[in-house]
């Protein structure tokens, strides 16, 4: 199982949800990475707040 952070509606940090997903085995030419930390940049923050402009 892996954990992912998703949002299903626009809003602040309260709309972020940690969800478990099942990952398949990597295929030929692929690899599986273990991520221990991520960052949220300004564009991503604006997107889930409904303020992203293209």
C-alpha distance matrix in Angstrom:
0.0 3.8 6.8 9.9 13.4 15.5 19.0 20.6 24.1 26.4 27.1 26.5 23.6 23.3 21.9 18.8 15.8 12.4 9.8 6.2 5.6 4.7 6.4 9.5 11.5 13.9 17.3 20.7 21.6 18.0 15.9 12.5 13.1 11.6 13.1 14.4 16.7 17.8 21.0 22.2 25.5 28.5 28.0 24.5 25.9 28.9 26.8 24.9 28.2 29.9 32.2 31.1 34.1 34.2
3.8 0.0 3.8 6.6 10.3 12.7 16.4 18.5 21.8 23.8 24.3 23.6 20.6 20.8 19.5 16.1 13.5 10.1 8.2 5.5 5.3 6.2 6.8 10.4 12.3 13.8 17.3 20.5 20.8 17.0 14.8 11.2 11.0 9.3 10.0 11.4 13.3 14.1 17.3 18.5 21.8 24.8 24.4 21.0 22.4 25.4 23.5 21.8 25.2 26.9 29.0 27.8 30.8 31.0
6.8 3.8 0.0 3.8 6.9 9.8 13.3 15.8 18.8 20.6 20.9 20.0 16.9 17.1 15.9 12.5 10.0 6.4 5.5 4.5 6.3 8.9 10.0 13.7 15.8 17.0 20.4 23.5 23.4 19.6 17.5 13.9 12.9 10.8 10.1 10.8 11.7 12.2 15.0 15.8 19.3 22.1 22.0 18.3 19.3 22.5 20.8 18.7 21.9 24.0 26.1 25.2 28.5 29.0
9.9 6.6 3.8 0.0 3.8 6.4 10.1 12.8 15.8 17.4 17.9 17.3 14.6 15.1 13.5 9.9 8.1 5.6 5.3 6.3 7.2 10.4 11.1 14.7 17.0 17.6 20.7 23.8 23.4 19.6 17.9 14.7 13.6 12.2 10.6 11.7 11.5 10.8 13.0 13.1 16.4 19.0 18.5 14.9 16.0 19.0 17.1 15.2 18.6 20.4 22.5 21.6 24.7 25.3
13.4 10.3 6.9 3.8 0.0 3.8 7.0 10.3 12.7 14.0 14.2 13.5 10.9 11.6 9.9 6.3 5.4 4.5 6.2 8.9 10.4 13.8 14.7 18.2 20.7 21.0 23.9 26.9 26.3 22.5 21.0 18.0 16.5 15.0 12.7 13.2 11.9 10.4 11.6 10.9 14.1 16.3 16.0 12.2 12.8 15.8 14.1 11.8 15.0 17.1 19.2 18.7 22.1 23.0
15.5 12.7 9.8 6.4 3.8 0.0 3.7 6.6 9.4 11.1 12.1 12.4 10.7 11.1 8.3 5.6 5.3 6.5 7.2 10.4 11.3 14.9 15.9 19.2 22.0 22.3 24.8 27.9 27.4 23.8 22.8 20.1 19.1 18.1 15.9 16.8 15.3 13.3 13.8 12.1 14.8 16.2 15.2 11.5 12.1 14.4 12.1 9.6 13.0 14.5 17.1 16.6 20.0 21.0
19.0 16.4 13.3 10.1 7.0 3.7 0.0 3.8 5.7 7.5 8.8 9.8 9.1 9.1 5.7 4.8 6.0 8.8 10.0 13.4 14.5 18.1 19.4 22.6 25.5 25.8 28.1 31.1 30.6 27.1 26.3 23.7 22.7 21.7 19.3 19.9 18.1 15.7 15.4 13.0 15.1 15.7 14.6 11.0 11.0 12.6 10.2 7.1 10.1 11.5 14.6 14.7 18.2 19.6
20.6 18.5 15.8 12.8 10.3 6.6 3.8 0.0 3.8 7.1 9.5 11.6 11.8 11.0 7.2 7.9 8.3 11.4 11.6 14.9 15.6 19.1 20.7 23.6 26.8 27.3 29.3 32.5 32.2 28.9 28.4 26.0 25.4 24.6 22.5 23.4 21.7 19.4 19.1 16.5 18.3 18.4 16.9 13.7 13.7 14.5 11.7 8.8 11.3 11.7 15.3 15.6 18.8 20.2
24.1 21.8 18.8 15.8 12.7 9.4 5.7 3.8 0.0 3.8 6.5 9.5 10.8 10.0 6.5 8.7 10.3 13.8 14.8 18.3 19.3 22.8 24.3 27.3 30.4 30.7 32.7 35.7 35.2 32.0 31.5 29.2 28.2 27.4 25.0 25.5 23.4 20.8 19.9 16.9 18.2 17.6 16.2 13.4 12.7 12.8 10.4 7.4 8.8 9.0 12.7 13.9 17.1 19.1
26.4 23.8 20.6 17.4 14.0 11.1 7.5 7.1 3.8 0.0 3.8 7.2 9.6 9.7 7.0 9.4 12.1 15.6 17.2 20.8 21.9 25.5 26.6 29.6 32.5 32.5 34.5 37.3 36.4 33.2 32.7 30.5 29.2 28.3 25.5 25.9 23.3 20.4 18.9 15.5 16.2 15.0 13.7 11.6 10.2 9.7 8.0 5.1 5.2 5.7 9.3 11.0 14.3 16.8
27.1 24.3 20.9 17.9 14.2 12.1 8.8 9.5 6.5 3.8 0.0 3.8 6.8 7.1 5.8 8.6 11.8 15.4 17.7 21.4 23.1 26.8 28.0 31.3 34.1 34.1 36.4 39.2 38.2 34.8 33.9 31.5 29.8 28.5 25.5 25.3 22.5 19.9 18.1 14.8 15.7 14.3 14.1 12.0 9.6 9.6 9.4 6.2 4.8 7.2 9.9 12.3 15.8 18.7
26.5 23.6 20.0 17.3 13.5 12.4 9.8 11.6 9.5 7.2 3.8 0.0 3.8 5.3 6.0 7.8 11.4 14.5 17.4 21.1 23.1 26.9 28.0 31.4 34.0 33.9 36.5 39.2 38.1 34.6 33.4 30.7 28.7 27.1 23.8 23.2 20.2 17.8 15.9 12.8 14.1 12.9 13.7 11.6 8.4 9.6 10.4 7.3 6.0 9.5 11.2 13.4 17.1 20.0
23.6 20.6 16.9 14.6 10.9 10.7 9.1 11.8 10.8 9.6 6.8 3.8 0.0 3.8 5.4 5.6 9.0 11.5 14.8 18.4 20.7 24.4 25.6 29.1 31.5 31.6 34.4 37.2 36.1 32.5 30.9 28.1 25.9 24.0 20.8 19.8 17.1 15.1 13.6 11.1 13.3 13.1 14.3 11.6 8.8 11.3 11.8 8.7 8.7 12.4 14.0 15.5 19.3 21.9
23.3 20.8 17.1 15.1 11.6 11.1 9.1 11.0 10.0 9.7 7.1 5.3 3.8 0.0 3.8 5.5 7.9 11.0 14.0 17.7 20.3 24.1 25.8 29.4 32.1 32.6 35.4 38.5 37.7 34.0 32.5 29.4 27.5 25.5 22.6 21.6 19.3 17.7 16.8 14.5 16.9 16.8 17.6 14.7 12.2 14.2 14.2 10.6 10.7 13.9 16.2 18.0 21.7 24.4
21.9 19.5 15.9 13.5 9.9 8.3 5.7 7.2 6.5 7.0 5.8 6.0 5.4 3.8 0.0 3.8 6.3 9.9 12.3 16.1 18.2 22.0 23.7 27.1 30.0 30.5 33.1 36.2 35.5 31.9 30.7 27.9 26.3 24.7 22.0 21.7 19.5 17.5 16.8 14.2 16.5 16.4 16.3 13.2 11.5 13.1 12.1 8.3 9.3 11.9 14.8 16.2 19.9 22.2
18.8 16.1 12.5 9.9 6.3 5.6 4.8 7.9 8.7 9.4 8.6 7.8 5.6 5.5 3.8 0.0 3.8 6.8 9.6 13.3 15.4 19.2 20.6 24.1 26.8 27.2 29.9 33.0 32.3 28.6 27.2 24.3 22.6 20.9 18.2 17.9 15.9 14.0 13.7 11.7 14.5 15.3 15.4 11.8 10.7 13.2 12.1 8.7 10.7 13.4 15.9 16.6 20.3 22.2
15.8 13.5 10.0 8.1 5.4 5.3 6.0 8.3 10.3 12.1 11.8 11.4 9.0 7.9 6.3 3.8 0.0 3.8 6.2 10.0 12.4 16.2 18.1 21.7 24.5 25.4 28.3 31.5 31.2 27.5 26.0 22.8 21.5 19.7 17.5 17.4 16.1 14.9 15.5 14.2 17.3 18.6 18.5 14.7 14.2 16.7 15.2 11.9 14.3 16.6 19.4 19.8 23.4 25.0
12.4 10.1 6.4 5.6 4.5 6.5 8.8 11.4 13.8 15.6 15.4 14.5 11.5 11.0 9.9 6.8 3.8 0.0 3.8 7.0 9.9 13.5 15.4 19.1 21.7 22.8 25.9 29.1 28.9 25.1 23.3 19.9 18.6 16.5 14.7 14.4 13.8 13.3 14.8 14.4 17.9 19.8 19.9 16.1 16.0 19.0 17.6 14.7 17.3 19.7 22.2 22.2 25.7 27.0
9.8 8.2 5.5 5.3 6.2 7.2 10.0 11.6 14.8 17.2 17.7 17.4 14.8 14.0 12.3 9.6 6.2 3.8 0.0 3.8 6.6 10.2 12.6 16.2 19.1 20.6 23.5 27.0 27.2 23.5 21.9 18.6 18.0 16.3 15.2 15.7 15.8 15.4 17.3 17.0 20.3 22.4 21.9 18.1 18.6 21.3 19.3 16.6 19.6 21.4 24.2 23.9 27.2 28.1
6.2 5.5 4.5 6.3 8.9 10.4 13.4 14.9 18.3 20.8 21.4 21.1 18.4 17.7 16.1 13.3 10.0 7.0 3.8 0.0 3.8 7.0 9.6 13.2 16.1 18.0 21.1 24.6 25.1 21.4 19.7 16.4 16.2 14.6 14.4 15.3 16.2 16.4 19.0 19.3 22.6 25.0 24.5 20.8 21.7 24.5 22.3 19.9 23.1 24.8 27.5 26.8 30.1 30.6
5.6 5.3 6.3 7.2 10.4 11.3 14.5 15.6 19.3 21.9 23.1 23.1 20.7 20.3 18.2 15.4 12.4 9.9 6.6 3.8 0.0 3.8 6.4 9.8 13.0 14.9 17.7 21.3 22.1 18.6 17.3 14.3 14.9 14.1 14.5 16.2 17.4 17.3 20.0 20.2 23.3 25.8 24.8 21.2 22.7 25.2 22.7 20.8 24.3 25.5 28.1 27.0 30.0 30.1
4.7 6.2 8.9 10.4 13.8 14.9 18.1 19.1 22.8 25.5 26.8 26.9 24.4 24.1 22.0 19.2 16.2 13.5 10.2 7.0 3.8 0.0 3.8 6.6 9.8 12.3 15.1 18.8 20.0 16.7 15.5 12.8 14.3 14.0 15.3 17.4 19.2 19.4 22.4 23.0 26.0 28.7 27.6 24.1 25.9 28.4 25.9 24.2 27.8 28.9 31.4 30.0 32.8 32.6
6.4 6.8 10.0 11.1 14.7 15.9 19.4 20.7 24.3 26.6 28.0 28.0 25.6 25.8 23.7 20.6 18.1 15.4 12.6 9.6 6.4 3.8 0.0 3.8 6.6 8.7 11.6 15.2 16.3 12.9 11.9 9.4 11.4 11.9 13.7 16.4 18.3 18.5 21.6 22.5 25.2 28.1 26.9 23.7 25.9 28.4 25.9 24.7 28.4 29.4 31.5 29.8 32.3 31.7
9.5 10.4 13.7 14.7 18.2 19.2 22.6 23.6 27.3 29.6 31.3 31.4 29.1 29.4 27.1 24.1 21.7 19.1 16.2 13.2 9.8 6.6 3.8 0.0 3.8 6.4 8.7 12.4 14.2 11.4 11.0 9.6 12.6 13.9 16.2 19.1 21.2 21.4 24.5 25.5 27.9 30.9 29.4 26.4 28.9 31.2 28.5 27.7 31.4 32.1 34.2 32.2 34.4 33.5
11.5 12.3 15.8 17.0 20.7 22.0 25.5 26.8 30.4 32.5 34.1 34.0 31.5 32.1 30.0 26.8 24.5 21.7 19.1 16.1 13.0 9.8 6.6 3.8 0.0 3.8 6.4 9.7 11.7 9.2 8.6 7.9 11.5 13.3 16.2 19.3 21.7 22.2 25.5 26.9 29.2 32.4 31.1 28.3 30.9 33.3 30.8 30.2 33.9 34.7 36.6 34.4 36.4 35.3
13.9 13.8 17.0 17.6 21.0 22.3 25.8 27.3 30.7 32.5 34.1 33.9 31.6 32.6 30.5 27.2 25.4 22.8 20.6 18.0 14.9 12.3 8.7 6.4 3.8 0.0 3.8 6.8 8.0 5.4 5.5 6.2 10.0 12.7 15.4 18.8 21.0 21.2 24.3 25.8 27.7 30.9 29.5 27.1 30.0 32.3 29.8 29.7 33.4 34.1 35.6 33.1 34.9 33.5
17.3 17.3 20.4 20.7 23.9 24.8 28.1 29.3 32.7 34.5 36.4 36.5 34.4 35.4 33.1 29.9 28.3 25.9 23.5 21.1 17.7 15.1 11.6 8.7 6.4 3.8 0.0 3.8 6.2 5.3 7.5 9.5 13.2 16.3 18.7 22.3 24.3 24.2 27.0 28.3 29.9 32.9 31.3 29.0 32.1 34.1 31.6 31.7 35.5 35.8 37.2 34.5 36.0 34.2
20.7 20.5 23.5 23.8 26.9 27.9 31.1 32.5 35.7 37.3 39.2 39.2 37.2 38.5 36.2 33.0 31.5 29.1 27.0 24.6 21.3 18.8 15.2 12.4 9.7 6.8 3.8 0.0 3.8 5.5 8.3 11.3 14.7 18.1 20.6 24.2 26.2 26.1 28.8 30.3 31.6 34.7 33.0 31.1 34.3 36.3 33.8 34.2 38.0 38.2 39.3 36.4 37.6 35.6
21.6 20.8 23.4 23.4 26.3 27.4 30.6 32.2 35.2 36.4 38.2 38.1 36.1 37.7 35.5 32.3 31.2 28.9 27.2 25.1 22.1 20.0 16.3 14.2 11.7 8.0 6.2 3.8 0.0 3.8 7.0 10.6 13.3 17.0 19.1 22.7 24.4 24.2 26.7 28.3 29.3 32.4 30.8 29.2 32.6 34.4 32.2 33.0 36.6 36.9 37.7 34.6 35.7 33.6
18.0 17.0 19.6 19.6 22.5 23.8 27.1 28.9 32.0 33.2 34.8 34.6 32.5 34.0 31.9 28.6 27.5 25.1 23.5 21.4 18.6 16.7 12.9 11.4 9.2 5.4 5.3 5.5 3.8 0.0 3.8 7.0 9.9 13.5 15.6 19.2 20.9 20.8 23.5 25.1 26.3 29.5 28.1 26.2 29.4 31.5 29.3 29.8 33.4 33.9 34.9 32.0 33.4 31.6
15.9 14.8 17.5 17.9 21.0 22.8 26.3 28.4 31.5 32.7 33.9 33.4 30.9 32.5 30.7 27.2 26.0 23.3 21.9 19.7 17.3 15.5 11.9 11.0 8.6 5.5 7.5 8.3 7.0 3.8 0.0 3.8 6.5 10.1 12.6 16.1 18.1 18.5 21.5 23.6 25.2 28.6 27.6 25.5 28.5 30.9 29.0 29.2 32.8 33.7 34.7 32.0 33.7 32.3
12.5 11.2 13.9 14.7 18.0 20.1 23.7 26.0 29.2 30.5 31.5 30.7 28.1 29.4 27.9 24.3 22.8 19.9 18.6 16.4 14.3 12.8 9.4 9.6 7.9 6.2 9.5 11.3 10.6 7.0 3.8 0.0 3.8 6.8 9.6 13.0 15.3 16.0 19.3 21.4 23.5 27.0 26.3 23.9 26.5 29.2 27.4 27.1 30.7 31.9 33.1 30.7 32.8 31.8
13.1 11.0 12.9 13.6 16.5 19.1 22.7 25.4 28.2 29.2 29.8 28.7 25.9 27.5 26.3 22.6 21.5 18.6 18.0 16.2 14.9 14.3 11.4 12.6 11.5 10.0 13.2 14.7 13.3 9.9 6.5 3.8 0.0 3.8 6.2 9.5 11.8 12.8 16.2 18.7 20.8 24.5 24.2 21.8 24.2 27.2 25.8 25.5 28.9 30.4 31.3 29.1 31.3 30.6
11.6 9.3 10.8 12.2 15.0 18.1 21.7 24.6 27.4 28.3 28.5 27.1 24.0 25.5 24.7 20.9 19.7 16.5 16.3 14.6 14.1 14.0 11.9 13.9 13.3 12.7 16.3 18.1 17.0 13.5 10.1 6.8 3.8 0.0 3.8 6.4 9.4 11.2 14.9 17.7 20.3 24.0 24.2 21.6 23.4 26.7 25.6 24.9 28.1 30.0 31.0 29.2 31.8 31.4
13.1 10.0 10.1 10.6 12.7 15.9 19.3 22.5 25.0 25.5 25.5 23.8 20.8 22.6 22.0 18.2 17.5 14.7 15.2 14.4 14.5 15.3 13.7 16.2 16.2 15.4 18.7 20.6 19.1 15.6 12.6 9.6 6.2 3.8 0.0 3.8 5.8 7.4 11.1 14.0 16.7 20.4 20.8 18.3 20.0 23.3 22.5 21.8 24.8 26.9 27.8 26.1 28.7 28.6
14.4 11.4 10.8 11.7 13.2 16.8 19.9 23.4 25.5 25.9 25.3 23.2 19.8 21.6 21.7 17.9 17.4 14.4 15.7 15.3 16.2 17.4 16.4 19.1 19.3 18.8 22.3 24.2 22.7 19.2 16.1 13.0 9.5 6.4 3.8 0.0 3.8 7.1 10.7 13.8 16.8 20.4 21.5 19.0 20.0 23.6 23.3 22.3 24.9 27.5 28.2 26.9 29.8 30.1
16.7 13.3 11.7 11.5 11.9 15.3 18.1 21.7 23.4 23.3 22.5 20.2 17.1 19.3 19.5 15.9 16.1 13.8 15.8 16.2 17.4 19.2 18.3 21.2 21.7 21.0 24.3 26.2 24.4 20.9 18.1 15.3 11.8 9.4 5.8 3.8 0.0 3.8 7.0 10.3 13.2 16.8 18.2 15.9 16.6 20.3 20.3 19.5 21.8 24.5 25.0 23.8 26.7 27.2
17.8 14.1 12.2 10.8 10.4 13.3 15.7 19.4 20.8 20.4 19.9 17.8 15.1 17.7 17.5 14.0 14.9 13.3 15.4 16.4 17.3 19.4 18.5 21.4 22.2 21.2 24.2 26.1 24.2 20.8 18.5 16.0 12.8 11.2 7.4 7.1 3.8 0.0 3.8 6.8 9.7 13.3 14.5 12.2 13.2 16.8 16.7 16.3 18.7 21.1 21.5 20.1 22.9 23.4
21.0 17.3 15.0 13.0 11.6 13.8 15.4 19.1 19.9 18.9 18.1 15.9 13.6 16.8 16.8 13.7 15.5 14.8 17.3 19.0 20.0 22.4 21.6 24.5 25.5 24.3 27.0 28.8 26.7 23.5 21.5 19.3 16.2 14.9 11.1 10.7 7.0 3.8 0.0 3.8 6.3 9.8 11.5 9.7 10.4 13.9 14.5 14.4 16.3 18.9 18.7 17.4 20.2 21.0
22.2 18.5 15.8 13.1 10.9 12.1 13.0 16.5 16.9 15.5 14.8 12.8 11.1 14.5 14.2 11.7 14.2 14.4 17.0 19.3 20.2 23.0 22.5 25.5 26.9 25.8 28.3 30.3 28.3 25.1 23.6 21.4 18.7 17.7 14.0 13.8 10.3 6.8 3.8 0.0 3.8 6.8 8.3 6.2 6.7 10.1 10.8 10.8 12.6 15.1 15.0 13.8 16.8 17.9
25.5 21.8 19.3 16.4 14.1 14.8 15.1 18.3 18.2 16.2 15.7 14.1 13.3 16.9 16.5 14.5 17.3 17.9 20.3 22.6 23.3 26.0 25.2 27.9 29.2 27.7 29.9 31.6 29.3 26.3 25.2 23.5 20.8 20.3 16.7 16.8 13.2 9.7 6.3 3.8 0.0 3.8 5.6 5.5 6.3 8.7 10.1 11.3 12.5 14.5 13.4 11.9 14.3 15.3
28.5 24.8 22.1 19.0 16.3 16.2 15.7 18.4 17.6 15.0 14.3 12.9 13.1 16.8 16.4 15.3 18.6 19.8 22.4 25.0 25.8 28.7 28.1 30.9 32.4 30.9 32.9 34.7 32.4 29.5 28.6 27.0 24.5 24.0 20.4 20.4 16.8 13.3 9.8 6.8 3.8 0.0 3.8 5.5 5.0 6.1 8.5 10.3 10.5 12.2 10.5 9.3 11.6 13.2
28.0 24.4 22.0 18.5 16.0 15.2 14.6 16.9 16.2 13.7 14.1 13.7 14.3 17.6 16.3 15.4 18.5 19.9 21.9 24.5 24.8 27.6 26.9 29.4 31.1 29.5 31.3 33.0 30.8 28.1 27.6 26.3 24.2 24.2 20.8 21.5 18.2 14.5 11.5 8.3 5.6 3.8 0.0 3.8 5.5 5.1 6.1 8.9 9.8 10.5 8.9 6.5 8.7 9.9
24.5 21.0 18.3 14.9 12.2 11.5 11.0 13.7 13.4 11.6 12.0 11.6 11.6 14.7 13.2 11.8 14.7 16.1 18.1 20.8 21.2 24.1 23.7 26.4 28.3 27.1 29.0 31.1 29.2 26.2 25.5 23.9 21.8 21.6 18.3 19.0 15.9 12.2 9.7 6.2 5.5 5.5 3.8 0.0 3.8 5.4 5.0 6.5 8.6 9.9 9.7 8.0 11.0 12.2
25.9 22.4 19.3 16.0 12.8 12.1 11.0 13.7 12.7 10.2 9.6 8.4 8.8 12.2 11.5 10.7 14.2 16.0 18.6 21.7 22.7 25.9 25.9 28.9 30.9 30.0 32.1 34.3 32.6 29.4 28.5 26.5 24.2 23.4 20.0 20.0 16.6 13.2 10.4 6.7 6.3 5.0 5.5 3.8 0.0 3.8 5.4 5.6 6.3 8.7 8.5 8.3 11.8 13.9
28.9 25.4 22.5 19.0 15.8 14.4 12.6 14.5 12.8 9.7 9.6 9.6 11.3 14.2 13.1 13.2 16.7 19.0 21.3 24.5 25.2 28.4 28.4 31.2 33.3 32.3 34.1 36.3 34.4 31.5 30.9 29.2 27.2 26.7 23.3 23.6 20.3 16.8 13.9 10.1 8.7 6.1 5.1 5.4 3.8 0.0 3.8 5.7 5.0 6.2 4.9 4.9 8.3 11.1
26.8 23.5 20.8 17.1 14.1 12.1 10.2 11.7 10.4 8.0 9.4 10.4 11.8 14.2 12.1 12.1 15.2 17.6 19.3 22.3 22.7 25.9 25.9 28.5 30.8 29.8 31.6 33.8 32.2 29.3 29.0 27.4 25.8 25.6 22.5 23.3 20.3 16.7 14.5 10.8 10.1 8.5 6.1 5.0 5.4 3.8 0.0 3.8 5.4 5.2 5.8 4.6 8.2 10.2
24.9 21.8 18.7 15.2 11.8 9.6 7.1 8.8 7.4 5.1 6.2 7.3 8.7 10.6 8.3 8.7 11.9 14.7 16.6 19.9 20.8 24.2 24.7 27.7 30.2 29.7 31.7 34.2 33.0 29.8 29.2 27.1 25.5 24.9 21.8 22.3 19.5 16.3 14.4 10.8 11.3 10.3 8.9 6.5 5.6 5.7 3.8 0.0 3.8 5.3 7.6 8.0 11.7 13.9
28.2 25.2 21.9 18.6 15.0 13.0 10.1 11.3 8.8 5.2 4.8 6.0 8.7 10.7 9.3 10.7 14.3 17.3 19.6 23.1 24.3 27.8 28.4 31.4 33.9 33.4 35.5 38.0 36.6 33.4 32.8 30.7 28.9 28.1 24.8 24.9 21.8 18.7 16.3 12.6 12.5 10.5 9.8 8.6 6.3 5.0 5.4 3.8 0.0 3.8 5.5 7.7 11.3 14.3
29.9 26.9 24.0 20.4 17.1 14.5 11.5 11.7 9.0 5.7 7.2 9.5 12.4 13.9 11.9 13.4 16.6 19.7 21.4 24.8 25.5 28.9 29.4 32.1 34.7 34.1 35.8 38.2 36.9 33.9 33.7 31.9 30.4 30.0 26.9 27.5 24.5 21.1 18.9 15.1 14.5 12.2 10.5 9.9 8.7 6.2 5.2 5.3 3.8 0.0 3.8 5.9 8.9 11.9
32.2 29.0 26.1 22.5 19.2 17.1 14.6 15.3 12.7 9.3 9.9 11.2 14.0 16.2 14.8 15.9 19.4 22.2 24.2 27.5 28.1 31.4 31.5 34.2 36.6 35.6 37.2 39.3 37.7 34.9 34.7 33.1 31.3 31.0 27.8 28.2 25.0 21.5 18.7 15.0 13.4 10.5 8.9 9.7 8.5 4.9 5.8 7.6 5.5 3.8 0.0 3.8 6.4 10.0
31.1 27.8 25.2 21.6 18.7 16.6 14.7 15.6 13.9 11.0 12.3 13.4 15.5 18.0 16.2 16.6 19.8 22.2 23.9 26.8 27.0 30.0 29.8 32.2 34.4 33.1 34.5 36.4 34.6 32.0 32.0 30.7 29.1 29.2 26.1 26.9 23.8 20.1 17.4 13.8 11.9 9.3 6.5 8.0 8.3 4.9 4.6 8.0 7.7 5.9 3.8 0.0 3.8 6.7
34.1 30.8 28.5 24.7 22.1 20.0 18.2 18.8 17.1 14.3 15.8 17.1 19.3 21.7 19.9 20.3 23.4 25.7 27.2 30.1 30.0 32.8 32.3 34.4 36.4 34.9 36.0 37.6 35.7 33.4 33.7 32.8 31.3 31.8 28.7 29.8 26.7 22.9 20.2 16.8 14.3 11.6 8.7 11.0 11.8 8.3 8.2 11.7 11.3 8.9 6.4 3.8 0.0 3.8
34.2 31.0 29.0 25.3 23.0 21.0 19.6 20.2 19.1 16.8 18.7 20.0 21.9 24.4 22.2 22.2 25.0 27.0 28.1 30.6 30.1 32.6 31.7 33.5 35.3 33.5 34.2 35.6 33.6 31.6 32.3 31.8 30.6 31.4 28.6 30.1 27.2 23.4 21.0 17.9 15.3 13.2 9.9 12.2 13.9 11.1 10.2 13.9 14.3 11.9 10.0 6.7 3.8 0.0
